[in-house]
């Protein structure tokens, strides 16, 4: 997944402000205790970060 696609999904699902805060501040256990931003910076595919966020915040699977 491209980063631009990830950001579009993030902002559509959570809103721009909340999505950006979740990405930068929320620690994801599925990402080894990193935030989504840290995981992406470390080379994790944005798709995996998206799935972790969706699972963490009970986003219906059809939108993953």
Secondary structure, 3 states (H helix, E strand, C coil): CCHHHHHHHHHHHHCHHHHHHHHHHCEEHHHCCEEHHHHHHCCCCHHHHHHHHHHHCCCCHHHC
